[in-house]
């Protein structure tokens, strides 16, 4: 049986950047959005290291804001580098998707 999590891990970073590009958001909300899109096995423990890595690469940035419930939340937003990264990710993803589709369809 195929381990879907292995296939999805390689695209998770780009998907996170795409979610953040739609508006400032925080970690747990990103997890919920990914789960709603089908990344059902995604947990906070998977997402936070990726967010840290994306922040170190200056693809995203963050700031703390008051939360309506409890302590402050760390909100993430895209940087200029992040916008460029997302464009490049979309091109790379579409190229890879086309190649895999060609193989699977026998072309």
Biopython code that builds the backbone (N, CA, C, O; Angstrom):
import numpy as np
from Bio.PDB.StructureBuilder import StructureBuilder

atoms = [
    (1, "UNK", "N", (0.836, -1.184, 0.000)),
    (1, "UNK", "CA", (0.000, 0.000, 0.000)),
    (1, "UNK", "C", (0.882, 1.249, 0.000)),
    (1, "UNK", "O", (1.931, 1.272, 0.644)),
    (2, "UNK", "N", (0.460, 2.274, -0.715)),
    (2, "UNK", "CA", (1.210, 3.527, -0.846)),
    (2, "UNK", "C", (1.047, 4.362, 0.422)),
    (2, "UNK", "O", (-0.057, 4.507, 0.945)),
    (3, "UNK", "N", (2.148, 4.901, 0.900)),
    (3, "UNK", "CA", (2.127, 5.807, 2.036)),
    (3, "UNK", "C", (1.933, 7.227, 1.495)),
    (3, "UNK", "O", (2.889, 7.875, 1.069)),
    (4, "UNK", "N", (0.683, 7.699, 1.516)),
    (4, "UNK", "CA", (0.375, 9.019, 0.973)),
    (4, "UNK", "C", (1.133, 10.128, 1.684)),
    (4, "UNK", "O", (1.440, 11.154, 1.077)),
    (5, "UNK", "N", (1.438, 9.937, 2.954)),
    (5, "UNK", "CA", (2.121, 10.997, 3.692)),
    (5, "UNK", "C", (3.481, 11.294, 3.078)),
    (5, "UNK", "O", (3.917, 12.445, 3.071)),
    (6, "UNK", "N", (4.162, 10.262, 2.558)),
    (6, "UNK", "CA", (5.461, 10.478, 1.906)),
    (6, "UNK", "C", (5.300, 11.328, 0.652)),
    (6, "UNK", "O", (6.120, 12.207, 0.387)),
    (7, "UNK", "N", (4.250, 11.071, -0.117)),
    (7, "UNK", "CA", (4.016, 11.851, -1.328)),
    (7, "UNK", "C", (3.668, 13.298, -0.995)),
    (7, "UNK", "O", (4.099, 14.221, -1.686)),
    (8, "UNK", "N", (2.889, 13.489, 0.065)),
    (8, "UNK", "CA", (2.415, 14.826, 0.414)),
    (8, "UNK", "C", (3.485, 15.688, 1.075)),
    (8, "UNK", "O", (3.455, 16.912, 0.949)),
    (9, "UNK", "N", (4.422, 15.070, 1.772)),
    (9, "UNK", "CA", (5.445, 15.847, 2.494)),
    (9, "UNK", "C", (6.210, 16.785, 1.577)),
    (9, "UNK", "O", (6.529, 17.913, 1.951)),
    (10, "UNK", "N", (6.498, 16.315, 0.391)),
    (10, "UNK", "CA", (7.265, 17.127, -0.545)),
    (10, "UNK", "C", (6.537, 18.368, -1.018)),
    (10, "UNK", "O", (7.177, 19.313, -1.480)),
    (11, "UNK", "N", (5.228, 18.394, -0.918)),
    (11, "UNK", "CA", (4.448, 19.535, -1.390)),
    (11, "UNK", "C", (3.884, 20.389, -0.262)),
    (11, "UNK", "O", (3.323, 21.458, -0.501)),
    (12, "UNK", "N", (4.036, 19.915, 0.953)),
    (12, "UNK", "CA", (3.431, 20.587, 2.095)),
    (12, "UNK", "C", (3.923, 22.022, 2.273)),
    (12, "UNK", "O", (3.127, 22.914, 2.568)),
    (13, "UNK", "N", (5.209, 22.252, 2.099)),
    (13, "UNK", "CA", (5.776, 23.590, 2.263)),
    (13, "UNK", "C", (5.110, 24.576, 1.305)),
    (13, "UNK", "O", (4.714, 25.668, 1.712)),
    (14, "UNK", "N", (4.988, 24.195, 0.047)),
    (14, "UNK", "CA", (4.343, 25.062, -0.939)),
    (14, "UNK", "C", (2.875, 25.304, -0.623)),
    (14, "UNK", "O", (2.362, 26.401, -0.844)),
    (15, "UNK", "N", (2.201, 24.286, -0.108)),
    (15, "UNK", "CA", (0.793, 24.434, 0.264)),
    (15, "UNK", "C", (0.638, 25.395, 1.441)),
    (15, "UNK", "O", (-0.307, 26.183, 1.477)),
    (16, "UNK", "N", (1.553, 25.335, 2.395)),
    (16, "UNK", "CA", (1.524, 26.249, 3.541)),
    (16, "UNK", "C", (1.711, 27.682, 3.060)),
    (16, "UNK", "O", (0.992, 28.581, 3.494)),
    (17, "UNK", "N", (2.663, 27.898, 2.174)),
    (17, "UNK", "CA", (2.905, 29.244, 1.641)),
    (17, "UNK", "C", (1.667, 29.739, 0.900)),
    (17, "UNK", "O", (1.311, 30.912, 1.004)),
    (18, "UNK", "N", (1.018, 28.863, 0.162)),
    (18, "UNK", "CA", (-0.194, 29.239, -0.557)),
    (18, "UNK", "C", (-1.303, 29.662, 0.403)),
    (18, "UNK", "O", (-1.994, 30.650, 0.156)),
    (19, "UNK", "N", (-1.475, 28.927, 1.484)),
    (19, "UNK", "CA", (-2.494, 29.276, 2.477)),
    (19, "UNK", "C", (-2.186, 30.637, 3.090)),
    (19, "UNK", "O", (-3.080, 31.470, 3.239)),
    (20, "UNK", "N", (-0.928, 30.865, 3.443)),
    (20, "UNK", "CA", (-0.537, 32.146, 4.048)),
    (20, "UNK", "C", (-0.724, 33.289, 3.052)),
    (20, "UNK", "O", (-1.023, 34.415, 3.449)),
    (21, "UNK", "N", (-0.548, 33.005, 1.759)),
    (21, "UNK", "CA", (-0.684, 34.056, 0.744)),
    (21, "UNK", "C", (-2.108, 34.601, 0.659)),
    (21, "UNK", "O", (-2.321, 35.705, 0.158)),
    (22, "UNK", "N", (-3.069, 33.842, 1.140)),
    (22, "UNK", "CA", (-4.471, 34.262, 1.084)),
    (22, "UNK", "C", (-4.843, 35.194, 2.238)),
    (22, "UNK", "O", (-5.931, 35.770, 2.247)),
    (23, "UNK", "N", (-3.944, 35.339, 3.205)),
    (23, "UNK", "CA", (-4.180, 36.251, 4.320)),
    (23, "UNK", "C", (-3.431, 35.794, 5.556)),
    (23, "UNK", "O", (-3.148, 34.608, 5.724)),
    (24, "UNK", "N", (-3.115, 36.740, 6.412)),
    (24, "UNK", "CA", (-2.393, 36.421, 7.648)),
    (24, "UNK", "C", (-3.144, 35.348, 8.422)),
    (24, "UNK", "O", (-4.372, 35.377, 8.510)),
    (25, "UNK", "N", (-2.408, 34.412, 8.976)),
    (25, "UNK", "CA", (-3.009, 33.307, 9.692)),
    (25, "UNK", "C", (-2.022, 32.770, 10.714)),
    (25, "UNK", "O", (-0.843, 33.124, 10.694)),
    (26, "UNK", "N", (-2.497, 31.930, 11.592)),
    (26, "UNK", "CA", (-1.641, 31.355, 12.636)),
    (26, "UNK", "C", (-1.565, 29.839, 12.463)),
    (26, "UNK", "O", (-2.341, 29.249, 11.712)),
    (27, "UNK", "N", (-0.624, 29.224, 13.164)),
    (27, "UNK", "CA", (-0.302, 27.818, 12.968)),
    (27, "UNK", "C", (-1.466, 26.855, 13.022)),
    (27, "UNK", "O", (-1.640, 26.047, 12.110)),
    (28, "UNK", "N", (-2.270, 26.923, 14.078)),
    (28, "UNK", "CA", (-3.367, 25.965, 14.220)),
    (28, "UNK", "C", (-4.394, 26.134, 13.104)),
    (28, "UNK", "O", (-4.967, 25.155, 12.627)),
    (29, "UNK", "N", (-4.620, 27.370, 12.695)),
    (29, "UNK", "CA", (-5.550, 27.618, 11.597)),
    (29, "UNK", "C", (-5.014, 27.014, 10.287)),
    (29, "UNK", "O", (-5.786, 26.507, 9.472)),
    (30, "UNK", "N", (-3.702, 27.071, 10.096)),
    (30, "UNK", "CA", (-3.089, 26.458, 8.915)),
    (30, "UNK", "C", (-3.316, 24.949, 8.936)),
    (30, "UNK", "O", (-3.650, 24.355, 7.911)),
    (31, "UNK", "N", (-3.138, 24.333, 10.093)),
    (31, "UNK", "CA", (-3.380, 22.887, 10.230)),
    (31, "UNK", "C", (-4.814, 22.558, 9.840)),
    (31, "UNK", "O", (-5.052, 21.627, 9.070)),
    (32, "UNK", "N", (-5.770, 23.316, 10.367)),
    (32, "UNK", "CA", (-7.182, 23.056, 10.063)),
    (32, "UNK", "C", (-7.469, 23.217, 8.571)),
    (32, "UNK", "O", (-8.219, 22.428, 7.996)),
    (33, "UNK", "N", (-6.883, 24.225, 7.946)),
    (33, "UNK", "CA", (-7.092, 24.417, 6.509)),
    (33, "UNK", "C", (-6.494, 23.268, 5.714)),
    (33, "UNK", "O", (-7.124, 22.760, 4.786)),
    (34, "UNK", "N", (-5.285, 22.854, 6.067)),
    (34, "UNK", "CA", (-4.667, 21.726, 5.368)),
    (34, "UNK", "C", (-5.522, 20.467, 5.519)),
    (34, "UNK", "O", (-5.717, 19.728, 4.554)),
    (35, "UNK", "N", (-6.022, 20.228, 6.708)),
    (35, "UNK", "CA", (-6.876, 19.058, 6.941)),
    (35, "UNK", "C", (-8.143, 19.151, 6.094)),
    (35, "UNK", "O", (-8.597, 18.141, 5.555)),
    (36, "UNK", "N", (-8.715, 20.333, 5.972)),
    (36, "UNK", "CA", (-9.942, 20.492, 5.179)),
    (36, "UNK", "C", (-9.689, 20.248, 3.690)),
    (36, "UNK", "O", (-10.606, 19.866, 2.963)),
    (37, "UNK", "N", (-8.453, 20.466, 3.231)),
    (37, "UNK", "CA", (-8.092, 20.218, 1.837)),
    (37, "UNK", "C", (-7.725, 18.762, 1.570)),
    (37, "UNK", "O", (-7.552, 18.365, 0.418)),
    (38, "UNK", "N", (-7.607, 17.962, 2.633)),
    (38, "UNK", "CA", (-7.288, 16.555, 2.432)),
    (38, "UNK", "C", (-6.009, 16.075, 3.082)),
    (38, "UNK", "O", (-5.722, 14.878, 3.049)),
    (39, "UNK", "N", (-5.235, 16.962, 3.669)),
    (39, "UNK", "CA", (-4.045, 16.559, 4.414)),
    (39, "UNK", "C", (-4.490, 16.101, 5.805)),
    (39, "UNK", "O", (-4.126, 16.697, 6.818)),
    (40, "UNK", "N", (-5.273, 15.046, 5.828)),
    (40, "UNK", "CA", (-5.957, 14.629, 7.058)),
    (40, "UNK", "C", (-5.011, 14.212, 8.178)),
    (40, "UNK", "O", (-5.372, 14.322, 9.350)),
    (41, "UNK", "N", (-3.825, 13.743, 7.856)),
    (41, "UNK", "CA", (-2.875, 13.299, 8.879)),
    (41, "UNK", "C", (-1.974, 14.413, 9.386)),
    (41, "UNK", "O", (-1.109, 14.168, 10.227)),
    (42, "UNK", "N", (-2.159, 15.629, 8.893)),
    (42, "UNK", "CA", (-1.298, 16.738, 9.267)),
    (42, "UNK", "C", (-1.573, 17.171, 10.699)),
    (42, "UNK", "O", (-2.722, 17.353, 11.103)),
    (43, "UNK", "N", (-0.505, 17.330, 11.450)),
    (43, "UNK", "CA", (-0.593, 17.724, 12.858)),
    (43, "UNK", "C", (0.249, 18.982, 13.076)),
    (43, "UNK", "O", (1.080, 19.342, 12.241)),
    (44, "UNK", "N", (0.021, 19.635, 14.200)),
    (44, "UNK", "CA", (0.779, 20.840, 14.526)),
    (44, "UNK", "C", (2.275, 20.550, 14.608)),
    (44, "UNK", "O", (3.090, 21.393, 14.234)),
    (45, "UNK", "N", (2.639, 19.379, 15.087)),
    (45, "UNK", "CA", (4.044, 19.011, 15.208)),
    (45, "UNK", "C", (4.757, 18.918, 13.871)),
    (45, "UNK", "O", (5.984, 18.996, 13.812)),
    (46, "UNK", "N", (4.000, 18.752, 12.801)),
    (46, "UNK", "CA", (4.563, 18.734, 11.454)),
    (46, "UNK", "C", (4.701, 20.147, 10.906)),
    (46, "UNK", "O", (5.676, 20.466, 10.226)),
    (47, "UNK", "N", (3.725, 20.985, 11.204)),
    (47, "UNK", "CA", (3.642, 22.316, 10.616)),
    (47, "UNK", "C", (4.638, 23.303, 11.224)),
    (47, "UNK", "O", (5.292, 24.049, 10.496)),
    (48, "UNK", "N", (4.756, 23.311, 12.552)),
    (48, "UNK", "CA", (5.590, 24.333, 13.192)),
    (48, "UNK", "C", (7.058, 24.296, 12.767)),
    (48, "UNK", "O", (7.639, 25.362, 12.563)),
    (49, "UNK", "N", (7.686, 23.136, 12.623)),
    (49, "UNK", "CA", (9.069, 23.148, 12.110)),
    (49, "UNK", "C", (9.160, 23.721, 10.691)),
    (49, "UNK", "O", (10.140, 24.384, 10.355)),
    (50, "UNK", "N", (8.142, 23.468, 9.856)),
    (50, "UNK", "CA", (8.137, 24.028, 8.502)),
    (50, "UNK", "C", (7.983, 25.542, 8.548)),
    (50, "UNK", "O", (8.624, 26.259, 7.780)),
    (51, "UNK", "N", (7.130, 26.029, 9.450)),
    (51, "UNK", "CA", (6.960, 27.477, 9.592)),
    (51, "UNK", "C", (8.266, 28.140, 10.031)),
    (51, "UNK", "O", (8.620, 29.209, 9.534)),
    (52, "UNK", "N", (8.972, 27.512, 10.949)),
    (52, "UNK", "CA", (10.260, 28.040, 11.396)),
    (52, "UNK", "C", (11.248, 28.082, 10.234)),
    (52, "UNK", "O", (11.953, 29.073, 10.041)),
    (53, "UNK", "N", (11.290, 26.992, 9.463)),
    (53, "UNK", "CA", (12.208, 26.936, 8.322)),
    (53, "UNK", "C", (11.855, 28.006, 7.286)),
    (53, "UNK", "O", (12.747, 28.670, 6.756)),
    (54, "UNK", "N", (10.565, 28.178, 6.994)),
    (54, "UNK", "CA", (10.132, 29.187, 6.025)),
    (54, "UNK", "C", (10.466, 30.595, 6.512)),
    (54, "UNK", "O", (10.799, 31.476, 5.719)),
    (55, "UNK", "N", (10.372, 30.794, 7.822)),
    (55, "UNK", "CA", (10.706, 32.102, 8.379)),
    (55, "UNK", "C", (12.214, 32.356, 8.288)),
    (55, "UNK", "O", (12.631, 33.472, 7.978)),
    (56, "UNK", "N", (13.023, 31.350, 8.550)),
    (56, "UNK", "CA", (14.479, 31.494, 8.444)),
    (56, "UNK", "C", (14.902, 31.793, 7.008)),
    (56, "UNK", "O", (15.872, 32.516, 6.777)),
    (57, "UNK", "N", (14.171, 31.234, 6.045)),
    (57, "UNK", "CA", (14.455, 31.481, 4.627)),
    (57, "UNK", "C", (13.885, 32.826, 4.158)),
    (57, "UNK", "O", (14.062, 33.207, 3.000)),
    (58, "UNK", "N", (13.204, 33.539, 5.053)),
    (58, "UNK", "CA", (12.572, 34.829, 4.763)),
    (58, "UNK", "C", (11.490, 34.726, 3.698)),
    (58, "UNK", "O", (11.268, 35.667, 2.936)),
    (59, "UNK", "N", (10.825, 33.593, 3.649)),
    (59, "UNK", "CA", (9.682, 33.386, 2.755)),
    (59, "UNK", "C", (8.410, 33.882, 3.438)),
    (59, "UNK", "O", (7.496, 34.396, 2.792)),
    (60, "UNK", "N", (8.376, 33.716, 4.758)),
    (60, "UNK", "CA", (7.284, 34.250, 5.563)),
    (60, "UNK", "C", (7.887, 35.053, 6.714)),
    (60, "UNK", "O", (9.069, 34.933, 7.034)),
    (61, "UNK", "N", (7.048, 35.859, 7.312)),
    (61, "UNK", "CA", (7.436, 36.581, 8.511)),
    (61, "UNK", "C", (6.277, 36.446, 9.494)),
    (61, "UNK", "O", (5.217, 35.927, 9.145)),
    (62, "UNK", "N", (6.483, 36.913, 10.718)),
    (62, "UNK", "CA", (5.426, 36.744, 11.710)),
    (62, "UNK", "C", (5.400, 37.914, 12.678)),
    (62, "UNK", "O", (6.360, 38.673, 12.811)),
    (63, "UNK", "N", (4.261, 38.028, 13.347)),
    (63, "UNK", "CA", (4.126, 38.980, 14.439)),
    (63, "UNK", "C", (3.067, 38.455, 15.393)),
    (63, "UNK", "O", (2.122, 37.774, 14.996)),
    (64, "UNK", "N", (3.251, 38.787, 16.649)),
    (64, "UNK", "CA", (2.295, 38.366, 17.668)),
    (64, "UNK", "C", (1.153, 39.368, 17.737)),
    (64, "UNK", "O", (1.352, 40.581, 17.667)),
    (65, "UNK", "N", (-0.060, 38.817, 17.878)),
    (65, "UNK", "CA", (-1.259, 39.638, 18.015)),
    (65, "UNK", "C", (-2.123, 39.085, 19.133)),
    (65, "UNK", "O", (-2.048, 37.907, 19.480)),
    (66, "UNK", "N", (-2.931, 39.951, 19.680)),
    (66, "UNK", "CA", (-3.863, 39.520, 20.715)),
    (66, "UNK", "C", (-4.821, 38.484, 20.136)),
    (66, "UNK", "O", (-5.207, 38.550, 18.969)),
    (67, "UNK", "N", (-5.184, 37.547, 20.965)),
    (67, "UNK", "CA", (-6.145, 36.518, 20.591)),
    (67, "UNK", "C", (-7.443, 36.769, 21.349)),
    (67, "UNK", "O", (-7.420, 37.185, 22.507)),
    (68, "UNK", "N", (-8.566, 36.517, 20.697)),
    (68, "UNK", "CA", (-9.829, 36.671, 21.423)),
    (68, "UNK", "C", (-9.961, 35.642, 22.556)),
    (68, "UNK", "O", (-10.747, 35.813, 23.488)),
    (69, "UNK", "N", (-9.175, 34.584, 22.445)),
    (69, "UNK", "CA", (-9.196, 33.524, 23.453)),
    (69, "UNK", "C", (-7.771, 33.258, 23.926)),
    (69, "UNK", "O", (-6.953, 32.751, 23.159)),
    (70, "UNK", "N", (-7.468, 33.586, 25.152)),
    (70, "UNK", "CA", (-6.170, 33.224, 25.718)),
    (70, "UNK", "C", (-5.017, 34.103, 25.302)),
    (70, "UNK", "O", (-5.187, 35.292, 25.032)),
    (71, "UNK", "N", (-3.806, 33.489, 25.251)),
    (71, "UNK", "CA", (-2.573, 34.253, 25.001)),
    (71, "UNK", "C", (-2.474, 34.759, 23.563)),
    (71, "UNK", "O", (-3.272, 34.394, 22.700)),
    (72, "UNK", "N", (-1.473, 35.608, 23.331)),
    (72, "UNK", "CA", (-1.234, 36.133, 21.989)),
    (72, "UNK", "C", (-0.944, 34.985, 21.023)),
    (72, "UNK", "O", (-0.441, 33.932, 21.413)),
    (73, "UNK", "N", (-1.275, 35.218, 19.759)),
    (73, "UNK", "CA", (-0.998, 34.236, 18.701)),
    (73, "UNK", "C", (0.051, 34.803, 17.763)),
    (73, "UNK", "O", (0.142, 36.011, 17.546)),
    (74, "UNK", "N", (0.837, 33.891, 17.218)),
    (74, "UNK", "CA", (1.847, 34.271, 16.235)),
    (74, "UNK", "C", (1.215, 34.154, 14.849)),
    (74, "UNK", "O", (0.916, 33.052, 14.389)),
    (75, "UNK", "N", (1.015, 35.287, 14.190)),
    (75, "UNK", "CA", (0.421, 35.320, 12.858)),
    (75, "UNK", "C", (1.517, 35.383, 11.806)),
    (75, "UNK", "O", (2.504, 36.102, 11.961)),
    (76, "UNK", "N", (1.331, 34.625, 10.742)),
    (76, "UNK", "CA", (2.300, 34.555, 9.655)),
    (76, "UNK", "C", (1.766, 35.285, 8.431)),
    (76, "UNK", "O", (0.563, 35.292, 8.170)),
    (77, "UNK", "N", (2.670, 35.894, 7.693)),
    (77, "UNK", "CA", (2.317, 36.550, 6.445)),
    (77, "UNK", "C", (3.472, 36.386, 5.458)),
    (77, "UNK", "O", (4.611, 36.138, 5.853)),
    (78, "UNK", "N", (3.161, 36.529, 4.172)),
    (78, "UNK", "CA", (4.152, 36.363, 3.122)),
    (78, "UNK", "C", (5.040, 37.593, 2.995)),
    (78, "UNK", "O", (4.583, 38.726, 3.148)),
    (79, "UNK", "N", (6.300, 37.354, 2.718)),
    (79, "UNK", "CA", (7.248, 38.418, 2.407)),
    (79, "UNK", "C", (7.311, 38.567, 0.886)),
    (79, "UNK", "O", (6.657, 37.829, 0.150)),
    (80, "UNK", "N", (8.097, 39.520, 0.437)),
    (80, "UNK", "CA", (8.335, 39.673, -1.007)),
    (80, "UNK", "C", (8.953, 38.384, -1.561)),
    (80, "UNK", "O", (8.570, 37.915, -2.633)),
    (81, "UNK", "N", (9.918, 37.815, -0.817)),
    (81, "UNK", "CA", (10.526, 36.538, -1.227)),
    (81, "UNK", "C", (9.490, 35.433, -1.283)),
    (81, "UNK", "O", (9.561, 34.548, -2.136)),
    (82, "UNK", "N", (8.522, 35.484, -0.367)),
    (82, "UNK", "CA", (7.477, 34.475, -0.330)),
    (82, "UNK", "C", (6.592, 34.507, -1.555)),
    (82, "UNK", "O", (6.177, 33.464, -2.060)),
    (83, "UNK", "N", (6.304, 35.694, -2.028)),
    (83, "UNK", "CA", (5.487, 35.828, -3.244)),
    (83, "UNK", "C", (6.218, 35.222, -4.441)),
    (83, "UNK", "O", (5.615, 34.541, -5.271)),
    (84, "UNK", "N", (7.517, 35.478, -4.516)),
    (84, "UNK", "CA", (8.324, 34.897, -5.599)),
    (84, "UNK", "C", (8.408, 33.376, -5.449)),
    (84, "UNK", "O", (8.296, 32.642, -6.430)),
    (85, "UNK", "N", (8.606, 32.913, -4.219)),
    (85, "UNK", "CA", (8.663, 31.474, -3.946)),
    (85, "UNK", "C", (7.378, 30.797, -4.411)),
    (85, "UNK", "O", (7.424, 29.730, -5.024)),
    (86, "UNK", "N", (6.237, 31.410, -4.124)),
    (86, "UNK", "CA", (4.953, 30.811, -4.490)),
    (86, "UNK", "C", (4.801, 30.711, -6.006)),
    (86, "UNK", "O", (4.295, 29.711, -6.516)),
    (87, "UNK", "N", (5.237, 31.742, -6.724)),
    (87, "UNK", "CA", (5.208, 31.680, -8.195)),
    (87, "UNK", "C", (6.066, 30.515, -8.697)),
    (87, "UNK", "O", (5.641, 29.743, -9.556)),
    (88, "UNK", "N", (7.278, 30.402, -8.148)),
    (88, "UNK", "CA", (8.192, 29.335, -8.562)),
    (88, "UNK", "C", (7.645, 27.960, -8.187)),
    (88, "UNK", "O", (7.779, 27.007, -8.955)),
    (89, "UNK", "N", (7.030, 27.855, -7.009)),
    (89, "UNK", "CA", (6.443, 26.585, -6.588)),
    (89, "UNK", "C", (5.332, 26.167, -7.547)),
    (89, "UNK", "O", (5.252, 25.002, -7.937)),
    (90, "UNK", "N", (4.479, 27.109, -7.927)),
    (90, "UNK", "CA", (3.375, 26.793, -8.837)),
    (90, "UNK", "C", (3.886, 26.295, -10.184)),
    (90, "UNK", "O", (3.343, 25.340, -10.739)),
    (91, "UNK", "N", (4.922, 26.931, -10.709)),
    (91, "UNK", "CA", (5.509, 26.487, -11.977)),
    (91, "UNK", "C", (6.083, 25.079, -11.825)),
    (91, "UNK", "O", (5.820, 24.202, -12.648)),
    (92, "UNK", "N", (6.868, 24.871, -10.765)),
    (92, "UNK", "CA", (7.489, 23.561, -10.533)),
    (92, "UNK", "C", (6.425, 22.483, -10.324)),
    (92, "UNK", "O", (6.548, 21.382, -10.861)),
    (93, "UNK", "N", (5.385, 22.787, -9.552)),
    (93, "UNK", "CA", (4.316, 21.820, -9.300)),
    (93, "UNK", "C", (3.601, 21.458, -10.602)),
    (93, "UNK", "O", (3.362, 20.280, -10.867)),
    (94, "UNK", "N", (3.262, 22.449, -11.410)),
    (94, "UNK", "CA", (2.569, 22.169, -12.667)),
    (94, "UNK", "C", (3.431, 21.346, -13.618)),
    (94, "UNK", "O", (2.925, 20.462, -14.310)),
    (95, "UNK", "N", (4.726, 21.633, -13.654)),
    (95, "UNK", "CA", (5.645, 20.846, -14.482)),
    (95, "UNK", "C", (5.697, 19.395, -13.999)),
    (95, "UNK", "O", (5.595, 18.464, -14.797)),
    (96, "UNK", "N", (5.856, 19.214, -12.690)),
    (96, "UNK", "CA", (5.927, 17.868, -12.126)),
    (96, "UNK", "C", (4.614, 17.110, -12.339)),
    (96, "UNK", "O", (4.623, 15.931, -12.692)),
    (97, "UNK", "N", (3.505, 17.784, -12.124)),
    (97, "UNK", "CA", (2.189, 17.158, -12.306)),
    (97, "UNK", "C", (2.021, 16.675, -13.745)),
    (97, "UNK", "O", (1.525, 15.574, -13.985)),
    (98, "UNK", "N", (2.437, 17.502, -14.691)),
    (98, "UNK", "CA", (2.330, 17.136, -16.107)),
    (98, "UNK", "C", (3.188, 15.904, -16.418)),
    (98, "UNK", "O", (2.748, 14.999, -17.128)),
    (99, "UNK", "N", (4.400, 15.874, -15.889)),
    (99, "UNK", "CA", (5.292, 14.738, -16.128)),
    (99, "UNK", "C", (4.700, 13.451, -15.544)),
    (99, "UNK", "O", (4.666, 12.422, -16.218)),
    (100, "UNK", "N", (4.237, 13.509, -14.294)),
    (100, "UNK", "CA", (3.660, 12.326, -13.654)),
    (100, "UNK", "C", (2.397, 11.890, -14.391)),
    (100, "UNK", "O", (2.197, 10.697, -14.616)),
    (101, "UNK", "N", (1.544, 12.838, -14.769)),
    (101, "UNK", "CA", (0.349, 12.486, -15.534)),
    (101, "UNK", "C", (0.724, 11.800, -16.847)),
    (101, "UNK", "O", (0.081, 10.825, -17.235)),
    (102, "UNK", "N", (1.762, 12.299, -17.539)),
    (102, "UNK", "CA", (2.205, 11.681, -18.776)),
    (102, "UNK", "C", (2.648, 10.235, -18.553)),
    (102, "UNK", "O", (2.319, 9.348, -19.341)),
    (103, "UNK", "N", (3.394, 10.010, -17.476)),
    (103, "UNK", "CA", (3.855, 8.655, -17.173)),
    (103, "UNK", "C", (2.671, 7.746, -16.868)),
    (103, "UNK", "O", (2.581, 6.637, -17.396)),
    (104, "UNK", "N", (1.776, 8.210, -16.026)),
    (104, "UNK", "CA", (0.641, 7.385, -15.632)),
    (104, "UNK", "C", (-0.316, 7.102, -16.789)),
    (104, "UNK", "O", (-0.957, 6.052, -16.843)),
    (105, "UNK", "N", (-0.398, 8.065, -17.714)),
    (105, "UNK", "CA", (-1.283, 7.899, -18.863)),
    (105, "UNK", "C", (-0.562, 7.210, -20.020)),
    (105, "UNK", "O", (-1.180, 6.918, -21.043)),
    (106, "UNK", "N", (0.726, 6.948, -19.870)),
    (106, "UNK", "CA", (1.483, 6.221, -20.882)),
    (106, "UNK", "C", (1.932, 7.031, -22.060)),
    (106, "UNK", "O", (2.225, 6.461, -23.111)),
    (107, "UNK", "N", (1.999, 8.324, -21.936)),
    (107, "UNK", "CA", (2.436, 9.184, -23.052)),
    (107, "UNK", "C", (3.940, 9.383, -23.027)),
    (107, "UNK", "O", (4.485, 10.075, -23.887)),
]
sb = StructureBuilder()
sb.init_structure("model")
sb.init_model(0)
sb.init_chain("A")
sb.init_seg("    ")
for serial, (resi, resn, name, xyz) in enumerate(atoms, 1):
    if name == "N":
        sb.init_residue(resn, " ", resi, " ")
    sb.init_atom(name, np.array(xyz, "f"), 0.0, 1.0, " ", f" {name:<3s}", serial, name[0])
structure = sb.get_structure()
